[in-house]
């Protein structure tokens, strides 16, 4: 196949939905016209100058009713699906009672969380039987993620719980003995098994966004439903369709332009073009199994806090100090959160993370500006959004108690896909190590039970502590490959901290990572206070130690200074993603240049 450095087609978007040819500067010869008359302009240029493909997905110009019914059973970030639908020019009618399902002309059912909990809610609301009837009638339906899994007969995740039973098969777990991180989280390729109007604009091998811990394998009984498969430690079904009933294991609403096009095909009721077959995935490099590998993710991080005037700004510190060193010692202002988030999406970031480094510590649910930032960002940014800061239980001024789950739920409703828990996860891990058993009361446990562990990120903020011998401390040490300590020490351990790095705790990053995975975390954001803002590269010793210790994905953070640092951490550790902030904010390094470097170094990359 064409190599990483040769095929440079980037399927992300500038997202100007009503852009004209003049505003894009695209020659008429480079415009594709879809069946509904929507002009889809493209521009492809060489990668050497860091240039990218630009695609605009537009709403249909037809006179058909512009309404779609959305089944929201109250769990997860459904706002992103709503925003994708509205972005494409449709209005959303919410299912409020069982009869709303039967009267729907076109139904979208997104789902996250656990199989059993979702079925319990559907039955309690009286939605299960009307939904099953709707599906058996073959009316237009699009299920997303858990919304696909629930169509099957059952799931190993919730033994004894019956699914809707429309599609033969039982949902099973990934084989964790293969050494792959679970959840399967990130951008993987799809391999189409049959032509369809729904996926006719998608190339074989095109990467879309997945986040799930369970999957369905193709069998003879469900083979006629299988629309596409994906390989992650083995082949599983990534999309199904029979007639007008279709569903995806991946998240179209988080898959950038490709996902918007899929939504558009469903909403417009597109027909299969007569000359449309399975499109070859030319330029998508294959692994030894003949599949497009899960790409390594590049994440843009925005540290958000109020400045001295009370305005929310994006800032960045050096070893967590965000104030200017000169002048009036103001909070360093690097831009507005929503504008920067939109910019990073357009530049090809695989995810965007907001870290609210002030948070409303006494009343997190009163943090209305940050909630509004999420709402606005999710209207035009169609990749995963994570938010951290203040995700914990608290008691308000009136004595009313709120759980971490209450706080997380508000962030999810506002547009977050994942929440990041910091200090509270350290205390929960310490308690687990002390007692030897989970309490079920920690924020990690509460949120992962309701929303699934893929929605829970634990942020670890360690400091390097040098020792002459590993026997000096009861914590897991590493032999440094990055130089010696101030007194010639060759070994070090990484001490976890809380309160933004201000308080050290008697637990190491290694021990903390192992404990939070046991509690139900789905991903680890691994910072390094010593490397923060230095530009010297990620701490490979730390990243290796933690990513080797857990089976969940690890995000490397702190220290990136040049594009080569991303390739370095991916090629030398098992981390699934790498995050940077200041170098992107200050335009010292572009996301485009990072991905060019990764691709040239043959690191699996979403281009």
N, C-alpha and C positions, 0 to 999 in steps of 0.2 A: 504493500500500500504506500501511498504518498507519505513522506515523513512529516514529523512534527513541524519542521522548519519550512516546509514547502507549501502545505495547504493551509492558508491563513484566512479562513472565512469565519467571521465572528458573528454569531447570531444574537447580538443584543441590540438595543434600540435607543434612538434618541427620543422616542415616544412623543412625537408631535402628532397626535392622532389626526388632526385636520391639516397637516402640512401640505403645502402646494409644491409643485415642481420647482417654482422659483425659489421658495424658501429653503429647499434642500440642495439646490444647485446641481441636480441630477439631470443628465441628458435624457431626452425622451427615449432613446434607444435602450436605456437601462431600466425602463419601467415595465413591470409585469402587471397585467390587468386580470383580476379574478373574475369568476363567472357573474358575480353580482355587480360588476362594474367598478369595484373599489380598486384604485391604483395603488400598487404596492411597489414603491421605488426601492431600488437597491444600488449600492455603490460598493464595488470591490476594488481594493488597491493592494499593493504589495505591503508586506509587514515591515519592511526595512525602515520605514519612516514612522512606524507605530500607528499606522492608519487602520481603520476598521470598516466593517460592513455596516451600513445604516439601513434599517428597515422600519417602515411605519405601518402599523396595523390599523386599519380604519374601519369604522362602523359601516354596515351595509346601507346602501341608498334605497333599498326596496320599501314598498308601502306595507309590508307585513306588520302585524302587531308587534310592538317593541316591549313586550313584557315577558318575564320569566319568573316562575315560582321557585322560591328558595326554602328548603327544609332545614331549618336551624334548630337543632335539639338542645342548644344551650351550652355546648362544650367546644372550646378552641377558638381559633382566630378565623371566624367566618367573615369578618370585615374585609379581608383580602379578596375573597371570592366575590362579595358584593361590589367591591371597587372595580374588579376586573370586568364584571358584567356591566356596570354603569359606564366604565371607560369606553366600552364598545357600543354605547348608545342605547342600552336597554334599561328599562325600569325594573325594579325588583318587587315582587309581591311575596310577602312572608306567609308561611304556613302558620296559622294561629289555632286552627281546629282541624280535626280529621277530614272534614268535608272539603277543606281547601286542597287536599292532595288529589281527591277524585276530580275536582274541577280544573286542575292545572292542565294547560296545553303543553307546557315544557317545564320539566322539573329538574332542579340541580340539588344534589344531596352531598355536601361535604362532611367529612367526619374525621375526628382525631380522638385519641384516648383508647380505652380498652374495649374489646369486643363485648364483654359481658355487661359493662356499665352502659354502653350505648344501647344494647338491646333492652335493658331494663328501663331506660328512659323512654325509648320508643313505645314500649308496651304501656308504661305508666301514663303517657300522654295520649294513648289511643291511636298512635300513628302506625303501628306495625302492620295491622291487617289492611288498612287502606293503601299503604305503600306496596304491600305484596300484590294486592288486586291491580294497582296501577301498573306494576311491572309485568304482571301476567297478561295484561291487555296490550303490552308492547308499545305503550305511548312514549314519546321522546323523554329520555332520562339520562342524566349524567351524574354518576357517583364519583367521588374523589377520595382516595386513600382508604380510610376505614369505611367510607361510603361504597367502596368496591367490595371490601372483605365481607361486609354484612350481607351481601347478595348470596354468599355461599352457605353451605349447610351448617357449619359450625367452625370453631377455632380451638386450637390447643391452648391458646391464651386463656380461655374461659371454658374449661371442661364442663360438659353437661348443659351448656347454653346453646339453644338452637338459633341459627341465623334465619334469614328470610327464605333460604332454600330455593332461590330462583335458579342458581347455577350449581351444578354438581361439584362437590369437592369440599375439603376441610382445610382451613388456613393453618399452616404450621410455622414453627420457628426456624430461624437460620441455624446452621450447624456451627456452633461457636468453637468447635475443636479445630476448625480450619485456620484459626488465628486472625480472622477478619473482624474489625470492630463492629459491634452491634449496639445500637441501631445502625442499619444501612442508611447513611446520612450523606447527602451530597448529590453531585451531578453524574448520572450514569447514562449509558446509551441504550436506545430501544432498537429491537430488531423486529420489524413487522413481518407477520406471518400471512397476511392476506390484504388485498387492496381495500381501502375504505374511504368514504368521503371525509370522515372525521380526521384521519391522519394523512390525507393525500398531499398536504403541503409540508410534511415532515420527512426528512431523509432518514434512511436506515443508518443507525449509528448516532443519530442526533441525541445530544445529552439533554436530559430533563432532570428536575429536582425531586429526589426521593428523601423521605425520612420515615422509617418504619422498622419494627423489630420482628414482624411476622410477614409471611408471604405464602402464596398459593402456587403449587407446582401444576404444570399441565399434565392431564391424563387423557385417556381415550374418551372418558365421559364428558369432559369439558373442552375438548380440543376444538369443537366447532364454535366455541365462544372466544377462543384466544385470538386477539388482534395483534398483540406484540408481546415479546418476552425480553427480559433483561438478565444479564449474568452477574451474580455476586455470590461467589462460592457455590455456583450451580445456577441453572436456569430457572427463572420463575416468571409467572404471568405479570406483565406490567400494564396491560390494557385488555379489555374485553369488549365485545360488541356482538349483538344479534339483533338485526333489524334496527329499530330506533333506540334500543336500550344499550347504553355504553357506559364504561367506567374505567378509571385509571388508578393504579397504585401510586403513581407519582402525583405531584401537585402542579397542575397547569398554572394556577394563579401565582406560583412562585418560580415558574420556569421561563421568565422573561418573555421575549417576543414569540418564541415557539409556543409557549403556553397560551398567550393571548390569541394566537392563530387557531389553536385547538378549540378554545372557547368560542371563537367567532364561527368556526365551522359548525359547531353544535347549535349555537343560537340562531344562525341563519338557516339552518336546515339544509346545508349544502348537499348537492348530489355529486356522485362520483363522476369526474370528468372521463369521457370516453377513452382518452389516450393516457389516463393516469394509471400507472402500475406501481410496483414497489420501487422507490427511488434509491439508487445505489448510494451508499454512504461514502462516496469518494472523499478521501482526505481525513477520515476518522481512523486513526491508528488502532490496530487490533492487538490484543494480548495473545499469549500462547494458546488460549482457549478459543480464539477467533471472535472475541467479544470486545466491545469498547469499554475500557477500564473506567472505574470510578475515578473521577478527576480529583486532584488535590485542590482544595478551596483556598481562594485569596479573599480575606475578609477585611473590610475597611471599618475601623473603629472610631467612633466619635465620643470623646469624653465631654459630657455636657454638664454645665453648672451655671448658676446665676453669677453675673459679674457684680461689681460694687454698685451698679445702678439698678440691679434687679432684673436685668435682661438675661435670657438664656443664651449662652454662647458655647461654641465648640472650643475647647482649650486643650492644651497638652503640656505636661510637665516634664521635668528631668528628675528621675527617681521620685516621682509623685508630687513634686513641688510645681504648682501651676502658675505661680506669680512671677511677673517680670523681675529680672534681677536689677534693673536700673529704673530711674524715674520714680513714679509714685507707687511702685510695687503693685500695680493693678493685676487683676486676673488676665492671663494671656488670652487674647481674643483672636481665634483663627477662622471665624466665620459663623454663619447661621446654620443651625442643625438641619432643617428641612432642605435648604438649598444644597448643602454639601452631600446629604444623603442621595438626593436626586442626581447630583453630578457623578457620584460613585457608581450608581446604577447604570447610568449612560456609558460610563467608562469600562463597564464589564465586571464590577465586583460581584463575587459569587454570593456574598451575604453582606449585610451591614449590621453592626452592633452599636447600640447606644448604651453608654455607661453613665448613669446619672450620679456624678460623684459628689453632689451635695445631698440630693434626695430630700424629702421632707421627713427628717429623722423621727420627729414626734408624731407625724400624721401623714404617712405615705400616700393615703388616698386623697389627700388635699393637694397633691402635686399636679394641679390642673395644667400648668404650662407643658410639662413633660407628656402628659396624656394627649394634649392637643398636638404636640410634635409628632407623636406616633400616628394619630389620626390623619394628619395632613400628609405625612411621608407615605403612608400605605395607599394613598389615592393614586400615586403615580410611580411607585417603586414596587416592582413585581419580582423581587427575590426575598429570601427570608430576612426577617427583622428580629433581632434579639435586644432585650432591654434589661439592664441590671441597675441596682441601687434601691435600697429600701424594701426589698422583697422579704418581709418578715412579719411576724405577729406583733400587734401593738394594742394599746388601750388609749382611746381618745380622751379629750378633756372632760367629756361627760361620763366617763367610766365604761363606755361601751367597748367590748373586746372584738378585735378583728384578727383573723388568722392569716398566715402567709398565703393560704389558698384564696382568701378574699382579695388580697392585694394583687396576686397574680391574675385572678379572673378579670380584674379591671384593666390590667395591661393587655391581656388577650383580647378583650372586647374593643380595646382602642387600636389594635392593629399589630400587636407583637405576636410572633410565632413561637418564640422561646423566651424564658426568663432566666436571668443569671443571678444566682444566690452566692453571696460572699461570706461575711462574718458568721452568719447563722449556721452555715454548713460546717464551719470549723467547730463550733460548739456542739453541734449534733454528732459529728464524728468523734469528738472527745468522749461524749457520753456513750456512744456505741462501743468504743474501745474499753471504757471503764466497766460497763455492765455486761458486754458480750452479746447483747441482743437489741434490736431496734425497738423503739417505743411506739412507732406509728404516728407520733405527734409532730415530728419535725416538718419544716416546710418542704424539704425534698420529698419526703414520703407522701405528704398530703397532695402535693401538686402532681407528682408522677402517677399516683393512683388514679386521680381524676382525669388528667390530660395525657397520660402516657409519659414514659421517661424521656422520650425524645424532646419534650418541651422543657426539660430541666437542665440547665447548664450550671456547673459549679465553678466559680472563679476562685483560683488559688493565687495568693500573693506571697511568695516566699523570699527570704533573704538567705544568701549563701553564708554558711558558718564553717570556717576552716578548722580542721582538727589534724593532729599528727597521726592518729590511729583511729580506725573505726570502732575500736573497743572503748574509746573515751565516752561515747554517747549511746543511748539505747535506740537510736534512729538509724534508718538505712543510709549508708554513706556511698559516695562514688569516689573512685580514684580519678582525679582531674586530668582531662586531656587538653585543658585550656590554660595551662600554666599552673604555677604554685602560689600558695598563700603568702602573706607578708613576712612570715617567719619560715618560709620554705616548706610549709605544709603541703602534702600531696593529696590529702583527702578532705572531703567536705560533705556536709549535709545541708539540706535546704529547709529552713525553719519557717513554718507557716505564720502568717500575721493576720490581724484583724484591724478594723477601723482605719482602712486606707493605708495599711502598712505601719501604723503608729504603735501598735502593740504586738509584741511577739508572743507566741503561744507554745506550750510544750508538746508540739506535734510536728512531724516532718511532712513535707509535701508528698512523699511516697506513701506514708501511713494515711494521710488525709485522703489521697486519691483512692486508695483501696477501700477505705471506709465509706466514702460517698457513693462509690459504685454499688456497694452492698445496700446502701439506703435507697437507691433507686435513681441516682443521677444518670442522665443519658449522654452527657458530654462534659469535658473539662476544658475550661479556659485557663491555660497555664501561663501566668505572668512571671516576671523576674524583676524584683525591685532593683537589683544591682545593675541590670542591663538596661533598664527603662531610660529612653532618651539618649543612649550613648551612641547608637549607630554602629556598634561593634559586631552586630550579628546576634542571633538567638543563642541562648546558653544550651548548647547541644548536650552537655552532660545532664542537665536538669530535664530537658525534653525527652531524652532517651530513657532516663530512669523512670519517669512517670508513664510514658507511652508503652513501655515494656511491662509495666505493672498491672495495667487494666485492659479490659476488652472493649471499652467504650471509646469513641473518638476523642482525640486530644487536639486542642488548638494551641499552637505555639505562639507566644506573644512576648513582646519587649525586646528591643535591640536592633530591629531591622534598619539598615542604612542604605543598602544598595540592592538591586534586583537579585544579584547572586546569592544573597543571604537566604532567599526563599528556596531556591534550588538546593542550597546546602542543607537546610533543615529537613527538607523532604527526602533527600537522597541518603541522609545519615541517621534518620530516626523514623519511627513508625507513626509520626503525627499525621493527622488527616487534613489539617488546615493550618494556615499561618495568618496572623493578624498584624496589621500595622496602623498607625494613626498619623503622627506628626509628619512623616515623610510624604504622605499623601496630601495632608492638609496644606502643607507649604509648597506643594508641587515640586518637591525635590526629586521625587520618583513617581512615575505614573503607574497605574494599575496595568496599563497596556504594556509598558516596558517589562514589568514583572512577569507577565504571562508570556511575552516573547522569550524572555530568558529561560523560563521554566520549559517551554516547548523546545527550545534549542538544546536544552539539557536532557530532553526526553523524559520529562516529568509529565504524567498525565494531566492535561490542562483543558479547561473549557475555553475555547477560543471564539 
